[in-house]
Amino acid sequence: MGNRATFVIVGAEGHERRSSSFGAVALDLDLLGGPEVVLPFALDHRLEERPWYDDDMCEAGVLIDPARRLLLVFAQEGPSVAMRTRAAWWRLLALAWPGWQLRWMHDGQSGLRDHLGMEPGHVRDTPYPGPVLEADDAELADPDPMAAVVTVGSGRCHVLAHIEDHPVAEGPALLDRLSDAPGHARYPGRAEAGIHVDPAARRVGWWLTGIVPHAAAMAARWSGWTVDFWEDRWAEHERASGGRFAPPAPDRAAALADVRDQALERWSGPRDDVRARLVATLPHATIGHGFAPAVTGQRAAAARAAVERAYTAAVGT
C-alpha cells in the first residue's frame, strides 16, 4: 500500500517528473510553505523514468512551472478537500504563492497529462460505488465526513460513503441502485462530493472537492442526458436540491486558524531521510525509493515563516 504522489517540474527544455509512493498525505499542507521551499522540496524527490502511475492510483500531485508562475494541484484528502476548510486553504495558498496562477485539477493526474499534451491514460470502465449511509451512521458525525450526497428529483436524498468512485461514474444505474435504499429527509451536513439527478428533465449536475480521473469522460456514462459539471461549487447542488442538501456555512476565522495550525505542525521541524533510516535498520531488506526526501531545519523554518505571513495577511483582509 502507499499514498502515491506525482511532482512535475516544467523548465525551458520541457518537463521532468518525480514521484513518491508515500507523498500524497499532507501534500496540500506542504504547499503552504511557498515556492521558495516547495520547489527544491519537489526536486529532492526521486527522478522518475518509469511509466506514470495509473491515474486512478495517484492520490495527489502538483505541476510547478516557475517561468509561467503556474501551479496545478490536486489531492484526495486533507484541508484542501474538506468543505469546512477548503476556502481557507485556497486563501492561504494564494498568499503563500503571490503572483502565481493557481489551479485545482479536478481530474487529477490525468489533468496534468492533458496540460502537458500527452496521451490520456487508461479510463477504468467499471465503477466502484460507495455504500449507502443511514442517517445515524457514525461517519456522518465527523466534522469532515467522507460522504457524497445524491438528490433525485424533488423528493429523494441519499448519502453515500465517498470511499471509492464518485456516484456520477455509475451513470443511470445509480438510480436503480438507490431505488429501495435508505434515504434522508434532508442532509444538513458536509460532504466531499455530490450529484443532483432530475429524471424528468434528464439532467444531471455534479461536483466534488477532490478528484475524478478523466472527469470529462463522465458525461458519456449518462448517454442522452444533459450533464453539468459544477467543479467544487456545491452551492449549485444546494439550489438544485430544493433545500434537501443544506451544509453549514464555513466559519472563516476558525478554518484559517485550523489550516495554519496543521501547516505549522507539518513543518514543525526537520524530517529525517526515511529510506536511509529503514536501510540502516533493515540492512538485508529490499527497500524502495519512493519515500519523501529529508527536510532540513532551515527549510522547515522558512516554510513556517511563509505560513505565518500568509495567515497574518488572510486575517487582515
Secondary structure as GFF3:
##gff-version 3
##sequence-region A 1 317
A	DSSP	beta_strand	5	11	.	.	.	ID=ss1
A	DSSP	beta_strand	14	20	.	.	.	ID=ss2
A	DSSP	alpha_helix	27	30	.	.	.	ID=ss3
A	DSSP	three_ten_helix	31	33	.	.	.	ID=ss4
A	DSSP	alpha_helix	35	43	.	.	.	ID=ss5
A	DSSP	beta_strand	46	47	.	.	.	ID=ss6
A	DSSP	three_ten_helix	55	57	.	.	.	ID=ss7
A	DSSP	beta_strand	60	65	.	.	.	ID=ss8
A	DSSP	beta_strand	70	75	.	.	.	ID=ss9
A	DSSP	alpha_helix	86	96	.	.	.	ID=ss10
A	DSSP	beta_strand	101	104	.	.	.	ID=ss11
A	DSSP	alpha_helix	109	115	.	.	.	ID=ss12
A	DSSP	beta_strand	132	133	.	.	.	ID=ss13
A	DSSP	three_ten_helix	138	141	.	.	.	ID=ss14
A	DSSP	beta_strand	147	152	.	.	.	ID=ss15
A	DSSP	beta_strand	156	161	.	.	.	ID=ss16
A	DSSP	three_ten_helix	167	170	.	.	.	ID=ss17
A	DSSP	alpha_helix	173	178	.	.	.	ID=ss18
A	DSSP	beta_strand	193	198	.	.	.	ID=ss19
A	DSSP	beta_strand	203	208	.	.	.	ID=ss20
A	DSSP	three_ten_helix	215	222	.	.	.	ID=ss21
A	DSSP	beta_strand	226	229	.	.	.	ID=ss22
A	DSSP	alpha_helix	234	240	.	.	.	ID=ss23
A	DSSP	alpha_helix	252	266	.	.	.	ID=ss24
A	DSSP	alpha_helix	274	281	.	.	.	ID=ss25
A	DSSP	alpha_helix	297	315	.	.	.	ID=ss26
###
